[in-house]
Amino acid sequence: MAFPDKMAVSARLHPGRSRVAQPEAFILGCMLGSMLGLICCRCWAQSSSDRRVESYLEAAQEAQSAGNIKRAIECYRQVLALKPDFPEVQANLGMMLYLNGEHAEAVKFFRAALRRNPDLLAAQLFLGMTLVKLGHYDLAVNPLREALKRDATNVEARLALCAAYSGEKSFEMAVKECLVATQTSPENPEAWYALGDSALRAAKVSVDNWATSSPSSPYVYILKGESYGEEEKHSPAILEYQKALGLSPRLPPGTHLALGELFLLQGDREGARKQFALSPMNTEPINYAWGMAQAALCDRNYPEFERWEKEIERLNLDFVIRPPWFIALSLPAPELTAIREDLERDIPTESLDQSALQFLKIMTSRTNGGVTESAEVIQPGAQKDAAGATSAPRATTRSLALLIENFQFADCVNEFRNLPEQFQSDARVLSELAECEWKIGEFEKSWQASLKARRADPRLENALYWQIKSLLQISKQAFSRLSRLPAGQGRVHELLAKADEVRGQDVKAVEEYRLALQLSPESVETRLSLAAVQMRSLRYEEATESFREALKYSANDPDAHYGLGVVYVQLRQPQAAVEHLQRALQLIPDWPEAHASLGQAYRQLSQYREAVAELEKATISDRDGSIHLQLYQMYKKVGEEQKAKQALAKSVALREQSQASREKAIRQQLGLAKNE
């Protein structure tokens, strides 16, 4: 049985504590040098008459340069004992406390420094970053915004603000801040990871909320089907599409094409042709023709493929010359391999004219069963005719929907710009614009258009659909950019591992964490992250080894002791679990999750009264009633019937409150509360 989420081991096992991870090392090297130097220069100027203060400041500076954070903290405290009204030193002390993981204490000194000198940029920045570390996301926003007012190019402030917005589930703002961070510092791996993570989280939360608030919406099943399709899980993908079709005939264009392609990938040619034939000829002529062209290729019937290629060419020549980035052959691997071999032997040359042959070569070079790795962005208004000349935009009287049907997405974007102003704020029109922007690879613009559409009409499902699809592509592109950054840095591999984790690719994540450890074997944080993945994959013996390796580098690391305790509970080795969980609680006494796990260990040892004592200390963190339910069971074991009854009632109440809060949050996010 797996633990509840609140007991899961993660890279941030204790919510009120964070080690000096590699990102902080990056900050220390790239930012603190200049900031602290400036502050200390001011300190020396102000304190030249006080030799003792000057001596302590010099010692603090030397300790800082040597990486002796504890000594620097001691020296700064001695300065403040002699000269309490010294905001620059208060800020420096706060930063040293931050780097030492003493975040609550650091906040006090940052606030004291800012009361005396509100213009201290470093104090504003680190106050916000520290509040993010403490999980006080709402309080972090203002100081970070103040820091960015003074230095809009500060990437650390921008990323901390992104984290603050993500923490308080303001995902729209989080993605916006992360986008700015990647534009400000395009070679910064932290920025690309933060963007990919925040966009993916935003998409996932939107899908989950949509599924909860509108379980009968066909769009939810379409999104699930697309997700399964990308993972090459064809059978469950087909099932989701069939559910969507059973709910409503009014589905996004291309639904029958997508379902037919899944049948093709499974080798069901007849089922594929039936779905392609269901694509409405009057509104989806290119989808129909493209589906039939793929069916012909599955049989290696090149004359039939050319017939459908000519139909597509008649409808939209640009589709053949430069196929949209999201179009790919959906053929089983053996059939695709056979076609590529035919091309090498020039067999199709006998049956195909030059344009059909070139189209086939383009399509066989793309990934089987999915979209291309990255969008080939087509600039609006720059579609080309067969001779390669740029064609003028179509007449503005044509509807966006008709342009979408004919795959004229760049013209669709131009058409929108030429619409009268009153139509440019229409939710349906904005949703169509979002689709067109997405289909030319302009994912950020697509996302912005979908947001505007949803502000105009929060209930417009098509707009939410394109908002989610845009976020997913923003995330993919961010993680792809991260993977293309220069290799050889442990932190890059660690971020790639985290990106694999959030996408559910735990096997790849383990590989990246191991690469990171080859470059930075002393990284306790990386070993804890590796152990967390191993635990999630139920590889408890491997997780045990990773936690033990972490303890070799940091013998008193509370997270490693806690993690080992949780693993031993899972392995039903309660005596070992008790040893490590007690050690974790000696290091951090008020840790509800550790008390809860220790309670489970005592339960396995049949020491029920000890289990009760630990679970009682854990109830402060109970948000869904699960801990009170365990406490109810333990009270029953020790014969405390009245307390058991009270614990069960509290468990039920907390579960109901949790469900009500979730439903309220969903309504607020979807913009429905004001309409009820």
Steps between C-alpha positions, in 0.01 A plus 500: 500500500641839402518787742273801458657784306576695816738224611673460165869576483591786273789735435344733760413253772461753775281795396666748735856412412715506190867409461748711306421335167688554178268784386607692811861430414435648159342808658789535745752494218315717250315750716614517860850596401387831360219565747692419813803689375293812450337469838828440676658800331227714648559334837869588497429860405255538784709324767860616442514658849401185680801266488325207665210516254748528217690196629186285520391614154836403357477158667147453366615587149787251520271228633252573221771474235617169647148360502493486880140610539473422872806712579360786289172479693688519830699805390195687370320434828796648686484811280129543577563454871727808480297693242135382493380770259691369198262395217774393258642255750150379589447425130835319477422294810160416356663373181744283692214356705313433175794308359529307827137390477385714796220659306264612775787678676616655173158657443529695826826664395385579146190672635705690760742617228216615275333694781818708529588508129217404257736548204713192571448292187672189641277505808184526289614220271609261771196575717280386213716196427503402866123528530469271197724248677273519804190446285363849578433561132249783538741697719787445256336672204531863612872505592585316178300748296680783675834342415396469134391864488859594576659233280267346243781280365559317828431139403515366857225742607295409193533126565416543868190696400407220260537253788290721728216517249520125441492442874181698540359330185492820294625307200427764238727746679762230565530412131522867405787564742686187389464601136663833581780317684580288192502810282729683743742210544458248215799289609380462859392138565300601809283729286417233241423243767277743692308588182452136403392405850261792556335459158456126548359546849260762368381262228461206738305701756272633225430149371438363850267785588318468170452126551363562851267787411380364163555124498279459191697747286631323188802732495635339818501161331659647187785640712543165674502326163766737367712439810479123465576531129821692568604225741431244223227340712270451205226283652415733792528797262239342269274438799516868606418622149208258479370632834518854362313402184236331711440817697465752219518518121630859531870442551818683400578461127736212439353266764409230245840546333680453834294191585557354153875554536495307829327211324767514229777483761337188638484345155120527469477641148129443462423675830725786393325545164162506674614783726659695215175468304313654795699823467242741356597575140336843506684628809813280519597424140875497567465280809299255290750497214804475728346205686430318175853576375644335813273198455632463143858520626429231758431270201797652311250592231694791352259587214215526755722715726570733207127532428438628851814713495363677191171560683689661790708702252180627338366612837824646640829480314694619804400187695698294248797734468538569874280265703388646835736417788241283678431274199684167492455154351317271740606160369618185676880476512527210248294685237694823551831316474385332178405837346838647591672203341287549187614862485863393524444267202304769310197270473238777554665704222326279247155587638529853638556836340761737645273685744346182643845341531641803682197508732552133581870556576415787736244294687715187536774713657270594787445308822259210469177528689547851636576862426842627407743575784458876468270720305622642172357846543329639193488876497149636446441624148808323368351185349651414165366376170656223293755738350612610847359853473323650797124511454294793618261450794149388404205732504395613845139398438583132534422358842770373732321166517524448124870583504551247782315234301737555208812502721571865414610585850735786418223666299267441795731708721512778241123483457450557871711816489280635223173436682304795641601577857174378653561150360855485637362477855247229418570180695430264211718699261783516755475124549537450123800732504652288779460190283666671202791630707552152647500341157775731371708429810441831681413340832545803723273705274251214490498489878444876524212483251336213687529691830326800341230272364438350842486842663232591249311172556626279788273215389633473146644148492684541173701787648598294805600214269744721307625660820599157632653389170703822484631451853600143419698615197663785694609239754632262234699772328646618832616152597632444148702822525632387838618173346694689232703709746871408522553171682755443771322681785356291780225755554382473138468122534317546830251737338455263208423228754242719668347577160474125433339456842224752443424331166477160666819367340661358813738263319655791310505706821710235676748501210535880516541502879777242467673714237470800732660301783790399279577870461405605855526194725487714814152637420274384783202668337545294183527175697179584686322574173622169356378318810158665466461368144613154610243503780225606263597211273483264803872430471549519874836323520650743250343792686656374822841503335450856369397629842799328661734656243352841586578440867863426411532859379271653764469278806244722673278570204141484633349433157722197445414360845131567439516336157671191639234481769221511243673234287539270798131540585421394145737204529336413832824542692350713779792488742736655242226746405464615862876562526516730198169677559598579860829640370313716248279634782804576715625720216160657427273448803169631365467300180143364463580270206783336694272454801241336273754258354637422847144425608472248218828338604377462859176355365700231317677425830157472671602785731162664466527759776827627352327508162217708649746750648674551164181520294357757740803720426441452127135612494600863445590412140183298429320661210289212372418295812747219432707549817191524721378176340823326606467656844145363523634151432771536766256632760289190437805283559568656840134505603451879484149478354398862559819635345459255211151633435625860504791415267269332251262798501794735442625280216163514325473877548848562362431280199181693425677836545779388268252401231305826538819709480607316186165556333506869591853538362394334177203734459720802564768389257246430228338837561164347584442631853380843386249341263332283760 
